[in-house]
């Protein structure tokens, strides 16, 4: 249960992902989240600062330095630890692999999938596709069984809708896998770092 709660902590997941690209202070992280429209992150800015405190307590991130510019408040720059990188990778893989009724964690994992290698992402998505295939087959059997009982079609709409949503997700995941396997979709660490710098319009904080 504790592991499941950690996986669904999307604010902490995002902080780990962004710090895996480069050390940053919370204000930079806040700007990036807002400017890239990561709408699954809610409760800003308080939730972001709480997440940073939790991650420090868990030794998944650590402070590097504290700076002050003019009359601005002091800003502490944080970096991800080795344990934090391992935790980020594990959380992202689990969210990519395991279909849930709530789609927000999957959207978050897809948004941050560049923190995994294309090979790791592909393996996780293939696992998800296999699970989705089983779910669609099971839903087809369920619909056939209900239909055989003479249940009015109006009462089957909910089950048909659930089946259609899973089938659509499966089609999309298969499309992403095809792009990964063909090399059409790929990424590198340098690309991620450059994107962060471009969006923030700032240079890497000094170590």
C-alpha positions in Angstrom: 0.0 0.0 0.0 2.9 2.4 0.8 4.5 1.7 -2.5 1.2 2.4 -4.3 0.8 5.7 -2.5 4.4 6.7 -3.5 3.8 5.8 -7.1 0.7 8.1 -7.2 2.7 11.0 -5.6 2.9 12.8 -9.0 4.4 16.0 -7.6 7.4 14.1 -6.1 7.7 12.0 -9.3 8.0 15.2 -11.3 10.5 16.8 -8.9 12.7 13.7 -9.2 12.4 13.7 -13.0 13.4 17.3 -13.4 16.3 17.1 -11.0 17.5 14.0 -12.9 18.2 16.4 -15.8 20.0 19.1 -13.8 20.2 20.5 -10.2 17.6 23.3 -9.7 15.9 25.3 -7.1 12.1 24.9 -6.4 11.3 28.2 -8.2 12.8 26.9 -11.4 10.9 23.6 -11.0 7.7 25.6 -10.5 8.3 27.6 -13.6 9.0 24.5 -15.7 5.9 22.7 -14.5 3.6 25.7 -15.2 5.2 26.5 -18.6 5.0 23.0 -19.9 1.4 22.6 -18.7 1.9 19.6 -16.5 -1.7 19.8 -15.3 -1.5 16.6 -13.4 0.6 18.5 -10.8 -1.9 20.2 -8.5 -1.7 22.4 -5.4 1.2 24.5 -6.6 3.3 26.0 -5.1 2.7 24.5 -1.7 2.6 20.9 -3.0 5.9 21.4 -4.7 7.7 22.6 -1.5 6.2 19.8 0.5 7.4 17.3 -2.1 10.9 18.7 -1.9 10.9 18.4 1.9 9.7 14.7 1.7 12.3 13.8 -0.9 15.1 15.4 1.2 13.9 13.4 4.3 13.9 10.2 2.2 17.4 11.0 1.0 16.2 10.9 -2.6 17.4 14.5 -3.2 19.9 16.6 -1.4 20.7 20.4 -1.1 23.7 21.5 -3.1 23.9 25.2 -2.2 21.9 28.2 -1.1 22.2 31.5 -3.0 20.7 35.0 -2.9 20.3 37.5 -5.7 19.9 41.0 -4.6 16.8 41.4 -2.4 15.3 38.1 -3.5 14.7 35.4 -0.9 17.4 32.7 -0.5 17.0 29.8 -2.9 18.4 26.4 -2.3 19.5 24.3 -5.2 18.8 20.6 -5.0 20.2 17.6 -6.9 19.0 14.0 -7.2 20.9 11.3 -5.3 21.8 7.8 -6.7 18.9 6.5 -4.6 16.6 9.1 -6.1 17.5 8.1 -9.7 16.8 4.4 -8.9 13.5 5.3 -7.3 12.5 7.5 -10.3 13.3 4.7 -12.7 11.3 2.2 -10.6 8.3 4.4 -10.2 8.1 5.4 -13.9 8.4 1.7 -15.0 5.6 0.7 -12.7 3.3 3.4 -13.8 4.0 2.6 -17.5 3.4 -1.1 -17.0 0.3 -1.2 -14.8 -3.1 0.1 -16.3 -5.2 1.7 -13.6 -8.8 3.1 -13.6 -7.3 6.5 -12.9 -5.4 7.6 -16.0 -3.6 10.6 -14.4 -0.5 8.5 -13.2 -0.1 7.1 -16.7 -0.3 10.6 -18.3 2.3 11.8 -15.8 4.6 8.8 -16.6 4.3 9.5 -20.3 5.0 13.1 -19.7 8.3 12.2 -17.9 9.2 9.1 -20.0 12.3 10.8 -21.3 13.9 10.1 -17.9 14.1 6.4 -19.0 16.1 5.2 -21.9 14.0 4.3 -25.1 14.8 0.7 -24.4 13.5 0.8 -20.8 10.4 2.7 -21.9 9.7 0.1 -24.7 9.9 -2.8 -22.3 7.5 -1.1 -19.8 5.0 -0.3 -22.6 5.2 -3.8 -24.0 4.2 -5.1 -20.5 1.3 -2.6 -20.5 0.2 -3.6 -23.9 0.1 -7.3 -22.9 -2.0 -6.4 -19.8 -4.4 -4.2 -21.9 -4.8 -7.0 -24.5 -5.9 -9.3 -21.7 -8.3 -6.7 -20.3 -10.0 -6.2 -23.7 -10.4 -10.0 -24.2 -11.9 -10.3 -20.8 -14.3 -7.4 -21.4 -15.3 -8.9 -24.7 -16.2 -12.2 -23.0 -18.1 -10.2 -20.3 -20.1 -8.3 -22.9 -20.9 -11.6 -24.7 -22.1 -13.2 -21.5 -24.3 -10.3 -20.6 -25.8 -10.2 -24.1 -26.6 -13.9 -23.9 -28.7 -13.3 -20.8 -31.0 -11.0 -22.8 -29.9 -7.8 -20.9 -31.2 -4.7 -22.7 -28.5 -2.9 -24.8 -29.0 0.3 -22.8 -27.6 -1.5 -19.7 -24.5 -2.6 -21.6 -23.3 0.9 -22.5 -21.2 1.3 -19.4 -19.3 -2.0 -20.1 -19.0 -1.2 -23.8 -17.5 2.3 -23.0 -14.9 0.7 -20.6 -14.0 -1.7 -23.4 -13.7 1.0 -26.0 -11.4 3.1 -23.8 -9.1 0.2 -23.1 -9.0 -0.7 -26.8 -8.2 2.9 -27.7 -5.4 3.0 -25.2 -4.0 -0.3 -26.5 -4.0 1.1 -30.0 -2.1 4.2 -28.9 0.5 2.2 -26.9 1.0 -0.1 -29.9 1.6 3.0 -32.1 4.2 4.4 -29.7 5.9 1.0 -29.6 6.0 0.9 -33.4 7.6 4.3 -33.4 10.2 3.3 -30.8 11.0 0.1 -32.7 11.4 1.9 -36.0 13.6 4.6 -34.5 11.2 7.3 -35.4 10.8 8.2 -31.7 13.9 8.4 -29.6 15.7 10.8 -27.2 18.9 11.5 -25.4 20.0 13.1 -22.1 21.5 16.0 -24.0 18.2 16.7 -25.6 16.4 16.8 -22.2 18.9 19.1 -20.7 18.8 21.5 -23.6 15.0 21.6 -23.5 15.0 22.5 -19.9 17.5 25.3 -20.4 15.5 26.6 -23.4 12.2 26.7 -21.5 13.7 28.3 -18.4 16.0 30.6 -20.3 18.7 30.1 -17.7 22.0 28.4 -17.5 22.7 25.4 -15.4 23.1 26.4 -11.7 26.7 26.2 -10.5 27.6 23.0 -8.7 
